Structure formats: C-alpha cells, structure tokens
C-alpha cells in the first residue's frame, strides 16, 4: 500500500509536472555519468564503485566539482584538467542521451504512471550501457543481462502495468507475465542461434598458397589478423579444421595431414592429443575452416532481460524490428560499399533500439497489426 501511495499520480501532481521533467532529465544525465564508468570498466572486469572516477591517462582523481554531467566536458573543452589528455566525446553523448531518454520516458507516461516511467528509465539505462559496450567489445556483461532478468522480474511484480496489467492484478499473474517474457525472449533467440549455427556455423577462409598459420596460446594467428579462441569456441563441439601441407610440432613434422582442433581435443590425422599438452603448432595451408556464431549467447540473455521487464509481446516485437533494422543497416552499408563492416557490427544494439521503439510505440503498433477486429 505504501508503494502505491508513493507512486500515486495525484501525489506527484502537487508539484508542476515539468519541474519533475527537468529533475528527471538531470537525473538521467547523472545516471549517464555513472554509465560511462560501467561502459569503461565492466568489460575489463573492474569494479564500478572503487576507485572513484579518475583520468585513465594520469590517474588524477576527479573531484566532484569537475564531475558535473555535460557541463564539465564543455567547460574543460574535452580535456583532462590535470594532464590535458583528450576526453572522448562518448562521455558527453552518453550523458546527454541518457538524460534525453529519461526525459522522454517521463513525458510519455509520467503523468499517468510515475512508477512505470521510472522503471522505463532504469531499463533505458541498461539498454544504453549494453549498446555502447557491445559496439566496443562485442559482449554484453552478465551484470546487465542476468542482473536485468532479476531486476525486471522483481519490478514486474511490483509494477504490473509494465505488462499492461491492471494494478489490482494478482501476484501470480505478474510473476507469470515476467517469466513468460523471459522464456519467450531467451528461448526464441536461442532457437535462432542454434539454427544459425547449423546453417552458417562454419566460415571457410581461403588463404594464399604457402600461408603460415600459428596456433598460439590464446588465438589462431593468420597473416592479417589474430582470432581469439574465445570468439571461436562457443561450445565443446566447435572445431577448427584445415588440411595442412606441412605441420610442425616441437618433436615432429607431418605432411598432407588433416588437423581438427576443438576446446578439448587436437586431432592430427589418426592421432589425438590434449591441446594443453601441445606447446607449439604451426601449419602451412591454403584454407582454414573456422567455427562462427549467428549471434552471441549474450544476445540470448539480453532478450531474456528485456522480456522480464516488458513481457513476451515486447520480445517478439523486438526480434522482428531488430531484424528489419539490421537488414536496413546492411543494405545501406552495401550501397556505401562498406559490406565488410556489416559483418563486424554486433546485434545487441539492434535489439536495444527495437526495445526502445516498443517502450514508446510498440503496444500501439502491436494493437494495430494483431488486434482482431
């Protein structure tokens, strides 16, 4: 009862609506400042709490009066006060984008339901952090995905209107809608991932004749790039295959032999080895087959988190719209003769953008297309 009283719209109407709008915008900018910390530190496995904000170049601890969202970046002209090193425009853009998204969420539904507006703000913050991390590192941290599932489930129980349910709905219905959203979101994406693995799970890379391929401790080293094993071995059944014209190990050489390397087994012709026992492996070949994914498992958990917050309809909508966004981006890059770039773009940002579209317009679009008349 106390929670309902706190978020009762009539209690908020005692203060002019746009006073709250301004406060929500500034709150978003402050949250955006914290998101910048998360975007930088989470992929590196660093704490987002300690140490306090500091310059990554000179380690200067930033005092509070030089850590004011938006204003500090502008006043310092995008440079560290202590050492003069440049500060990426990403910091300013994330703060501004988060502030604008919070403001839009409040304007959209704040009069009707302050609780839903604030939950949307929290979800939008997670979508922004996931997008920037995925663009830079091609991962979405578990703190955002698994943490998002837990938080989304709890808030769905406390705020049933997230799933378009009346406030008086039973606890069981709220729990069911959130769990169904998680299950449909993660389940559908996982099914697509598995199907994509079956259809497109191998990449044949043609190489110039006499190309040297080195299997290092952490990556396959090709003439033009290194491919980390973490990006190749998603599951135990993934395998790298090549026909080596010559193959060098520490204690032997082989000719015209097939090599198959998986996370747990190295097969050279008819012989099998434990990969950890092989200290040196170098091959000469004109072709190598690498395992690959249609999308990452992080996208599965990401969609599960979105489903926990928004329900199963939102996940179906996000899947359809994200695929259309991805197709449009791919077409534009082809027209701009940047086809190779499209294959290096992560899918998470498309899902995040589709979820944003659902928050503001999705239910109306869904009703327009799928409501039986």
C-alpha positions in Angstrom: 0.0 0.0 0.0 2.8 2.4 0.8 4.5 1.8 -2.6 1.2 2.6 -4.3 0.8 5.8 -2.3 4.3 6.9 -3.2 3.7 6.5 -6.9 0.1 7.6 -7.0 0.0 10.3 -9.7 -2.2 12.6 -7.6 0.6 12.8 -5.0 3.1 13.9 -7.7 0.7 16.5 -9.2 1.2 18.7 -6.2 4.4 19.9 -7.9 4.3 21.3 -11.5 4.7 18.4 -14.0 7.6 20.0 -15.8 9.5 20.5 -12.6 9.7 16.8 -12.4 10.5 16.7 -16.1 13.6 18.8 -15.5 14.6 16.8 -12.5 14.2 13.5 -14.4 16.4 14.9 -17.2 19.1 15.9 -14.8 18.8 12.5 -13.0 19.3 10.9 -16.4 22.5 13.0 -17.0 23.9 11.9 -13.7 23.0 8.2 -14.4 24.7 8.7 -17.8 27.8 9.8 -16.0 27.7 6.5 -14.0 27.0 4.5 -17.2 30.3 5.9 -18.6 32.1 4.3 -15.7 30.2 1.0 -16.4 31.0 1.1 -20.1 34.7 1.6 -19.4 35.1 -0.8 -16.5 32.7 -3.7 -16.9 34.3 -5.3 -20.0 37.7 -5.1 -18.1 36.3 -6.8 -15.1 36.9 -3.8 -12.9 34.8 -2.5 -10.0 32.3 0.3 -11.0 32.5 1.6 -7.4 36.1 1.7 -6.5 38.4 3.5 -7.2 36.4 6.8 -7.7 36.3 8.4 -11.1 39.7 9.3 -12.4 41.6 10.1 -15.6 42.7 6.9 -17.3 45.9 8.6 -18.5 47.3 10.3 -15.4 45.1 8.6 -12.8 44.1 12.0 -11.4 41.1 11.6 -9.0 38.3 13.8 -10.3 36.8 16.0 -7.6 33.0 16.4 -7.5 33.1 19.9 -8.9 34.9 18.6 -12.1 32.4 15.7 -12.4 29.3 17.6 -13.3 27.4 15.9 -16.2 27.6 17.7 -19.6 28.9 21.0 -18.2 32.4 19.7 -17.1 33.1 18.2 -20.6 32.1 21.5 -22.2 34.0 23.8 -19.8 37.2 21.7 -20.0 36.9 21.5 -23.8 37.1 17.7 -23.7 40.4 17.6 -21.9 41.6 16.4 -18.5 42.1 19.3 -16.1 45.3 17.8 -14.8 47.2 16.4 -17.8 45.4 17.8 -20.8 44.7 14.4 -22.3 41.6 14.3 -24.5 38.3 13.1 -23.1 36.3 11.1 -25.6 33.0 12.7 -26.9 31.4 9.4 -25.9 31.2 10.6 -22.3 29.2 13.7 -23.3 27.0 11.7 -25.7 26.1 9.0 -23.1 25.2 11.6 -20.5 23.1 13.6 -23.0 21.4 10.5 -24.5 20.6 9.1 -21.1 19.1 12.5 -20.0 17.0 12.7 -23.1 15.8 9.1 -22.8 14.8 9.7 -19.2 13.0 12.9 -20.1 11.1 11.2 -23.0 10.0 8.3 -20.8 8.7 10.8 -18.2 6.9 12.9 -20.8 5.5 9.8 -22.4 3.9 8.1 -19.3 4.9 10.1 -16.2 1.5 11.8 -15.8 -0.3 8.5 -16.0 2.1 6.3 -14.0 5.3 7.7 -12.4 6.2 4.2 -11.4 6.2 2.9 -15.0 8.1 5.9 -16.2 10.9 5.4 -13.6 11.1 1.7 -14.4 11.4 2.5 -18.1 14.2 4.9 -17.1 16.1 2.1 -15.4 15.6 -0.2 -18.4 16.7 2.5 -20.9 19.9 3.0 -18.8 20.6 -0.7 -19.2 20.0 -0.6 -22.9 22.3 2.3 -23.4 25.1 0.7 -21.4 24.7 -2.6 -23.3 24.7 -0.8 -26.6 28.0 1.0 -26.1 29.7 -1.9 -24.5 28.6 -4.3 -27.3 29.8 -1.8 -30.0 33.3 -1.6 -28.5 33.9 -5.0 -27.0 31.3 -7.3 -28.8 30.0 -8.5 -25.4 27.1 -7.7 -23.1 28.1 -8.2 -19.5 26.2 -10.6 -17.2 25.7 -7.7 -14.8 23.3 -6.2 -17.4 21.7 -9.4 -18.8 21.3 -11.7 -15.9 21.1 -8.8 -13.5 18.4 -7.3 -15.8 16.4 -10.6 -15.6 16.4 -10.5 -11.8 15.6 -6.8 -11.5 13.0 -7.0 -14.3 11.2 -9.9 -12.6 11.1 -8.0 -9.2 9.8 -4.8 -10.8 7.3 -6.6 -12.8 5.8 -8.0 -9.6 5.8 -4.5 -8.0 4.6 -2.6 -11.1 2.1 -4.9 -13.1 1.4 -2.1 -15.5 4.8 -2.8 -17.2 2.9 -5.7 -18.8 -0.2 -3.7 -19.5 -1.9 -5.4 -16.5 -4.2 -3.5 -14.0 -2.7 -2.5 -10.7 -5.1 -4.9 -8.9 -3.9 -8.0 -10.8 -2.9 -11.0 -8.8 0.7 -11.6 -7.8 0.6 -14.9 -9.8 -0.3 -13.1 -13.0 2.5 -10.6 -12.6 5.0 -13.4 -12.0 3.7 -15.4 -14.9 3.9 -12.5 -17.3 7.5 -11.8 -16.4 8.6 -15.4 -16.5 6.8 -15.8 -19.9 8.6 -12.8 -21.2 12.0 -14.1 -20.1 11.2 -17.6 -21.5 10.0 -16.4 -24.9 12.7 -13.8 -25.3 15.6 -16.0 -24.4 14.0 -19.1 -25.9 13.3 -17.6 -29.4 16.8 -16.1 -29.7 18.4 -19.3 -28.5 16.5 -21.2 -31.2 17.7 -18.8 -33.8 21.2 -19.1 -32.5 21.1 -22.8 -32.8 19.5 -22.8 -36.2 22.1 -20.2 -37.4 24.9 -22.4 -36.1 23.6 -25.3 -38.1 23.2 -23.3 -41.3 26.0 -20.8 -41.1 28.2 -22.2 -38.3 31.3 -22.6 -40.3 33.4 -20.0 -42.1 35.7 -21.2 -44.9 38.7 -18.8 -45.1 40.7 -19.1 -48.4 44.4 -18.2 -47.9 47.3 -17.6 -50.3 49.3 -20.7 -51.1 52.0 -21.4 -48.5 50.3 -19.4 -45.8 51.7 -20.0 -42.3 49.1 -20.5 -39.6 50.2 -20.4 -36.0 48.1 -21.8 -33.1 49.1 -19.6 -30.2 48.2 -20.0 -26.6 45.1 -17.7 -26.8 44.5 -17.2 -30.6 44.8 -18.5 -34.1 47.4 -16.3 -35.8 46.7 -15.7 -39.5 48.7 -13.4 -41.8 46.4 -10.4 -41.4 44.8 -11.0 -38.0 44.6 -12.9 -34.8 41.4 -14.7 -33.9 41.0 -15.4 -30.2 39.8 -18.8 -29.2 37.1 -17.2 -27.1 35.5 -16.0 -30.2 35.7 -19.4 -31.9 34.9 -21.9 -29.3 31.4 -21.1 -28.0 30.6 -24.8 -27.2 32.6 -28.0 -26.9 31.5 -29.2 -30.3 33.1 -26.3 -32.1 36.1 -27.3 -34.2 38.8 -25.6 -36.4 39.6 -27.7 -39.5 42.4 -27.4 -42.0 44.3 -29.6 -44.4 48.0 -28.8 -43.7 50.5 -29.2 -46.4 53.1 -29.2 -43.7 52.7 -29.3 -39.9 55.3 -28.6 -37.3 55.2 -29.6 -33.6 58.1 -29.4 -31.2 59.1 -33.0 -31.7 57.9 -33.9 -35.2 56.8 -32.7 -38.6 53.9 -34.0 -40.7 52.9 -33.7 -44.4 49.5 -33.5 -46.1 47.5 -34.2 -42.9 44.1 -33.0 -41.7 44.1 -31.1 -38.4 41.0 -30.7 -36.2 41.2 -28.6 -33.1 38.3 -28.3 -30.6 38.4 -27.0 -27.0 39.2 -30.4 -25.6 40.9 -32.3 -28.4 43.5 -31.9 -31.1 43.3 -34.5 -33.9 46.2 -34.8 -36.3 45.4 -37.4 -38.9 44.6 -40.5 -36.8 46.3 -39.3 -33.7 44.7 -37.5 -30.8 46.2 -35.1 -28.3 45.2 -32.9 -25.4 45.6 -29.3 -26.7 47.1 -28.2 -23.5 50.0 -30.6 -23.9 50.9 -29.3 -27.3 53.3 -26.3 -26.8 53.9 -25.5 -30.4 51.7 -26.0 -33.5 52.4 -24.4 -36.9 50.8 -25.3 -40.2 51.1 -24.3 -43.8 47.8 -24.4 -45.7 45.7 -22.6 -48.3 42.5 -22.9 -46.4 41.1 -23.0 -42.9 37.5 -23.6 -41.6 36.6 -21.6 -38.5 33.5 -22.0 -36.3 31.3 -19.0 -36.0 28.0 -17.9 -34.4 24.9 -16.3 -36.0 24.8 -14.2 -32.8 26.3 -14.4 -29.3 24.9 -16.0 -26.3 24.9 -12.6 -24.6 22.1 -11.7 -27.0 20.0 -14.6 -25.7 20.4 -13.3 -22.1 19.8 -9.7 -23.2 16.5 -10.6 -24.8 15.6 -12.5 -21.7 16.2 -9.4 -19.6 14.0 -7.3 -21.9 11.3 -9.9 -21.7 11.4 -9.8 -17.9 10.7 -6.1 -18.0 8.3 -5.8 -20.9 6.7 -9.2 -21.5 6.6 -11.7 -24.3 5.0 -9.4 -26.8 7.9 -7.0 -26.5 10.4 -9.7 -27.2 8.6 -10.9 -30.3 8.3 -7.3 -31.5 11.9 -6.6 -30.7 13.0 -9.7 -32.6 11.1 -8.7 -35.7 12.0 -5.0 -35.6 15.7 -5.7 -34.8 16.0 -7.9 -37.8 14.5 -5.2 -40.0 16.9 -2.6 -38.6 19.8 -5.0 -39.2 18.7 -5.6 -42.8 18.3 -1.8 -43.4 21.8 -1.2 -41.9 23.3 -3.9 -44.1 21.6 -2.6 -47.2 22.9 0.9 -46.5 26.4 -0.3 -46.0 26.3 -2.3 -49.2 25.2 0.8 -51.1 28.0 2.7 -49.4 30.4 -0.1 -50.4 31.1 -1.0 -46.8 29.8 -4.5 -47.0 32.6 -6.0 -44.8 31.7 -3.6 -42.0 28.2 -5.0 -41.7 29.5 -8.4 -40.7 31.5 -6.8 -37.8 28.6 -5.0 -36.2 27.2 -6.6 -33.1 23.5 -7.5 -33.0 22.8 -6.3 -29.4 22.4 -2.6 -30.4 19.7 -3.6 -32.9 17.8 -5.4 -30.1 18.2 -2.4 -27.8 16.9 0.0 -30.4 13.9 -2.3 -31.1 13.1 -2.4 -27.3 13.2 1.4 -27.2 10.7 1.5 -30.1 8.5 -0.9 -28.1 8.6 1.3 -25.0 7.3 4.4 -26.8 5.2 3.0 -29.7 5.2 -0.8 -29.5 1.9 -1.6 -27.9 0.1 0.7 -30.3 1.8 -0.9 -33.3 1.1 -4.3 -31.9 -2.6 -3.5 -31.5 -2.8 -2.0 -35.0 -1.4 -5.2 -36.6 -2.5 -8.0 -34.4 -5.8 -7.0 -32.8 -8.7 -9.0 -34.2 -11.5 -6.7 -35.4 
